Amino acid sequence: MTVTYPEVGATREGPMPPGYLHVTRRVRLGSGPDVFAAAKAGLAHWQPQRGAGLRVRTDAETAGPGVEFATGIGIGPLRLWVPCLIVWVVDEPDRYGFGFGTLPGHVETGEESFLLSTDGAGDVWFDIRAFSRPAKWWVKLGNPVAKLVQSKVTDRYAAAMQRGPLP
């Protein structure tokens, strides 16, 4: 399936494209190789999404290139599912993460990325970068609320990674 925006990979490095809402967060997770390894395992198994209270639907056990997944927010039949595709992955000794883009049916169009890195002091960092804009008329109508929801969910992603592995 094809993503709904042309700027594939723009959350990986450099400036994000104009004409979208940009969201960034950077949080310290701790220090040392054990913290990095635990964070990497959690990120690969959808910890930010699940820890933020979202449901995850996918046939893949872990995140990887080309993996399709959907996250759901809400309750029961009122749950809104939004489809995404992992468009890039970084897996290096001191960096791990991925970027995912919106697929047809998503309420927004754009890309989001989660990236872990270790700095020279051994501190482990979790970076979130996203660019998006409404894809549905009703999201455009409620854009101020949509921006607030996106900001809150981003905060919850960061908090989920700071809490550590899910039980």
Residue pairs with C-beta under 8 A, 6 or more apart in sequence:
1 68
1 83
1 85
1 103
1 104
2 103
2 104
3 85
3 87
3 101
3 102
3 103
3 111
4 101
4 102
4 103
4 104
4 106
4 109
4 135
5 101
5 102
5 109
5 110
5 111
7 16
7 17
7 111
7 131
8 87
8 88
8 101
8 111
9 87
9 88
9 99
9 111
10 16
10 17
10 111
10 131
11 99
11 111
11 112
11 113
11 129
11 130
11 131
12 88
12 90
12 99
12 113
16 22
16 129
16 131
17 131
19 133
20 110
20 131
20 132
20 133
21 131
21 132
21 133
21 147
21 150
22 129
22 130
22 131
23 112
23 128
23 129
23 130
23 131
23 132
23 150
23 151
23 154
24 127
24 128
24 129
24 130
25 126
25 127
25 128
25 154
25 155
25 157
25 158
26 125
26 126
26 127
26 128
27 125
27 126
27 158
27 161
27 162
28 123
28 124
28 125
28 126
29 35
29 39
29 116
29 124
29 125
29 126
29 161
29 162
30 123
30 124
31 121
31 122
31 123
31 124
32 122
32 124
33 118
33 122
35 124
36 94
36 96
36 116
36 118
36 124
38 164
38 165
39 96
39 116
39 124
39 126
39 161
40 96
40 116
41 165
42 48
42 161
42 164
42 165
42 166
43 63
43 96
43 97
43 98
43 114
43 116
43 161
44 62
44 63
44 96
45 61
45 62
45 63
46 56
46 58
46 63
46 69
47 160
47 161
47 165
47 166
48 114
48 128
48 157
48 158
48 160
48 161
49 56
49 71
49 157
49 160
50 56
50 160
50 166
51 156
51 157
51 159
51 160
51 161
51 163
51 166
52 153
52 156
52 157
52 159
52 160
53 73
53 156
54 71
54 72
54 73
54 153
55 71
55 72
55 73
55 79
56 69
56 70
56 71
56 72
57 69
57 70
57 71
57 72
57 81
58 67
58 68
58 69
58 70
59 68
60 67
60 68
60 69
63 69
63 86
63 89
63 98
64 86
64 89
64 98
65 86
65 88
65 89
65 98
66 85
66 86
67 85
67 86
68 83
68 84
68 85
68 86
68 103
69 83
69 84
69 86
69 100
70 81
70 82
70 83
70 84
71 81
71 82
71 84
72 79
72 80
72 81
72 82
73 79
73 80
73 153
74 80
80 107
82 102
82 105
82 106
82 107
82 108
83 102
83 103
83 104
83 105
83 106
84 100
84 101
84 102
84 103
84 106
85 100
85 101
85 103
86 98
86 99
86 100
87 99
87 100
87 101
87 111
88 98
88 99
88 113
89 97
89 98
90 96
90 97
90 98
90 115
94 117
94 118
95 115
95 116
95 117
95 118
96 115
96 116
97 113
97 114
97 115
97 116
97 127
98 113
98 114
98 115
99 111
99 112
99 113
100 111
100 112
100 113
101 110
101 111
102 108
102 109
102 110
102 111
102 132
102 135
106 135
107 134
107 135
107 136
107 139
107 146
108 132
108 133
108 134
108 135
108 139
108 146
109 132
109 133
109 134
109 135
110 130
110 131
110 132
110 133
111 130
111 131
111 132
112 128
112 129
112 130
112 132
113 127
113 128
113 129
113 130
114 126
114 127
114 128
114 157
115 126
115 127
115 129
116 124
116 125
116 126
116 127
117 124
117 125
117 127
118 124
118 125
119 125
126 158
126 161
126 162
128 154
128 157
128 158
130 150
130 154
132 150
134 140
134 143
134 146
139 146
160 166
